[in-house]
Every structure is written in structure tokens, then in C-alpha cells.
Amino acid sequence: MSETLQVSDLSVRYGAAQALAEVSFEIPPNSALAVLGPNGAGKSTLARALSGLVPKAGGTVRFGDRDLTKLSPAKVRRAGLVHLPEGRGVFPGLTVLENLRMGLAVDKGRRAEGLDRAFTLFPVLGERRRQLAGTLSGGEQQMLSLARALMIEPKLVIADEMSLGLAPKLVDLIFESLGRARSAGVSVLLIEQFAGRALDFADQCLILQRGRTSWSGPADAAGEELLHRYLGEATAA
Ligand SMILES: Nc1ncnc2c1ncn2[C@@H]1O[C@H](COP(=O)(O)OP(=O)(O)OP(=O)(O)O)[C@@H](O)[C@H]1O
């Protein structure tokens, strides 16, 4: 079943510091939202708050007809929201196959199906199934992290700076992989410091500055002038 993520007036505090202030947006089924903003704007905080990793100081998070506001990370995950944190989050001492199995249900039939699906989406992982994850390239590790998340058939993936530190070719690969996930019906909340590719990928865009929404609208309306105004030279590329 398709569900809309509905975030209303979400606020997060770290002690006295307000990291997120009354942020609201929606992600309709099968669509992608790019969350942009300079360093420290609150992008990762937003991801952590949605997935239940940091407590909310105010606001609500609904997914379809479910209220996720107070749920634990495990329950948010079970509701279909999967968070890919900044950094790769794979187990370097385990093989590709072992990493993928960790993302899976115990049911044997579904397990085989899930692996088939992962290797169809990411053939390179199939070729490297016996290789230790720690010896994969950065891009391949990101792919593994995404493949593992997709094994549990999420409805929405929160991808936090997946392209961080990767060469442009590998960034292409990551966006291609996210695109495949989307074609399979998964919604995406994409956090990026660099705007260009994220906007090409997304339907909607939300720009954060110091924890507040400074602009939101259709991704194709976020022109260069606007990006320079909110993100500055360094991040508008
Ligand atoms: N655990 C924490 N305790 C205290 N302050 C924190 C904590 N995590 C983040 N912050 C602060 O909250 C603000 C938002 O941080 P956040 O990591 O969400 O920004 P970001 O937009 O993801 O930045 P970047 O692009 O640099 O990753 C920053 O000022 C940061 O220093």
C-alpha cells in the first residue's frame, strides 16, 4: 500500500541548542524529496528525528494513517522507513553475502527472493558476494548499504549524504541505484550538500538553514540564483 509521509512542525533540541525548528513537509508515495542546506543546517538531525534516533521536542510524523512520532527506531523501520546514515554502515569483516543476510527476515523463501532481487538490482554485488565488505570500493560499499536496506522492502529510504567523499563516477552509480529503488516503488528522502544531482533526481526540494525551512518547492523551480542565495557558491554546484 502506498503511503504519504507527513511531517508537521518538527523541532529538535540538543540541550539548549535548537537544531530543528518547526519544519513541515510531505513526501507523497513514489516520490523523492531533496533536503539541501549548508553544514550544520540540521539535515542529519532531520533524518535522525524521522527515524526515531533523536527525540523530538515538538511536532508530528505520520506515515499513511500511522503516527510515528513517538516510535522507537525499530518500530519506525518496521513501519517501512529505512535510514541510511552518513558513512557506510556495512560490516567490513563480513562478506557481501553475510552483510546482505543480516538485513533479512528469517523466512527462507523470502530470504532467497530478497537476495535475488538485490543481485538483480546490483549485479556487481552478485559478482563480489564472497568478498569482504571492507575491501569493496567506497561506491560499492554504499551500494551494499543501499541493497541491504532494500532487502527489507522499505516504503521510504532516508539517504543521508550517500555521495560524500565519492568520485563523480561512483556518485553516478549511487544515483543510478537510488533511481532503480524508486522505479521499484520506494520513496526517497535525499540529503545532499551538493545540489545539482539531488535536484535532477528529486520531485520536491526543501532548503534548511540553521534548522529552519528557508525555501521549499518543486525541484525544477530551484534555479541557480535561488541556490546561490541559500547555499552559497560552495554548495550550489
Ligand atoms: N548530538 C549532538 N549534540 C549537540 N549538538 C548537535 C548534535 N548533533 C548535531 N548537533 C548540532 O546541531 C546542528 C545541526 O547538525 P546536523 O548534523 O543536523 O547538520 P547537517 O545539516 O546534517 O550538517 P552537515 O551537512 O555538516 O552534515 C549543528 O549545529 C550541530 O553542531
The ligand as an SDF file (V2000), in Angstrom:
LIG
                    3D

 31 33  0  0  0  0  0  0  0  0999 V2000
   24.4680   15.1680   19.2950 N   0  0  0  0  0  0  0  0  0  0  0  0
   24.5380   16.4920   19.1930 C   0  0  0  0  0  0  0  0  0  0  0  0
   24.6700   17.2870   20.2870 N   0  0  0  0  0  0  0  0  0  0  0  0
   24.7240   18.6190   20.1890 C   0  0  0  0  0  0  0  0  0  0  0  0
   24.6180   19.3120   19.0400 N   0  0  0  0  0  0  0  0  0  0  0  0
   24.4890   18.5760   17.9110 C   0  0  0  0  0  0  0  0  0  0  0  0
   24.4280   17.1500   17.9330 C   0  0  0  0  0  0  0  0  0  0  0  0
   24.2860   16.7250   16.6490 N   0  0  0  0  0  0  0  0  0  0  0  0
   24.2510   17.8400   15.8850 C   0  0  0  0  0  0  0  0  0  0  0  0
   24.3610   18.9470   16.6240 N   0  0  0  0  0  0  0  0  0  0  0  0
   24.3260   20.3410   16.1350 C   0  0  0  0  0  0  0  0  0  0  0  0
   23.0750   20.5450   15.5060 O   0  0  0  0  0  0  0  0  0  0  0  0
   23.2340   21.3360   14.3190 C   0  0  0  0  0  0  0  0  0  0  0  0
   22.7070   20.5690   13.1060 C   0  0  0  0  0  0  0  0  0  0  0  0
   23.5620   19.4740   12.8470 O   0  0  0  0  0  0  0  0  0  0  0  0
   23.3100   18.4300   11.6790 P   0  0  0  0  0  0  0  0  0  0  0  0
   24.3320   17.3540   11.7790 O   0  0  0  0  0  0  0  0  0  0  0  0
   21.8830   18.0350   11.6920 O   0  0  0  0  0  0  0  0  0  0  0  0
   23.5850   19.3390   10.3890 O   0  0  0  0  0  0  0  0  0  0  0  0
   23.7430   18.9310    8.8700 P   0  0  0  0  0  0  0  0  0  0  0  0
   22.9030   19.8780    8.0970 O   0  0  0  0  0  0  0  0  0  0  0  0
   23.4900   17.4840    8.6850 O   0  0  0  0  0  0  0  0  0  0  0  0
   25.2690   19.2620    8.6190 O   0  0  0  0  0  0  0  0  0  0  0  0
   26.3790   18.6030    7.6550 P   0  0  0  0  0  0  0  0  0  0  0  0
   25.9910   18.9740    6.2620 O   0  0  0  0  0  0  0  0  0  0  0  0
   27.6200   19.3000    8.1120 O   0  0  0  0  0  0  0  0  0  0  0  0
   26.3830   17.1210    7.9160 O   0  0  0  0  0  0  0  0  0  0  0  0
   24.7070   21.6640   14.2330 C   0  0  0  0  0  0  0  0  0  0  0  0
   24.8950   22.9440   14.7690 O   0  0  0  0  0  0  0  0  0  0  0  0
   25.3740   20.6020   15.0810 C   0  0  0  0  0  0  0  0  0  0  0  0
   26.5650   21.0740   15.6490 O   0  0  0  0  0  0  0  0  0  0  0  0
  1  2  1  0
  2  3  1  0
  2  7  2  0
  3  4  2  0
  4  5  1  0
  5  6  2  0
  6  7  1  0
  6 10  1  0
  7  8  1  0
  8  9  2  0
  9 10  1  0
 10 11  1  0
 11 12  1  0
 11 30  1  0
 12 13  1  0
 13 14  1  0
 13 28  1  0
 14 15  1  0
 15 16  1  0
 16 17  2  0
 16 18  1  0
 16 19  1  0
 19 20  1  0
 20 21  2  0
 20 22  1  0
 20 23  1  0
 23 24  1  0
 24 25  2  0
 24 26  1  0
 24 27  1  0
 28 29  1  0
 28 30  1  0
 30 31  1  0
M  END
$$$$
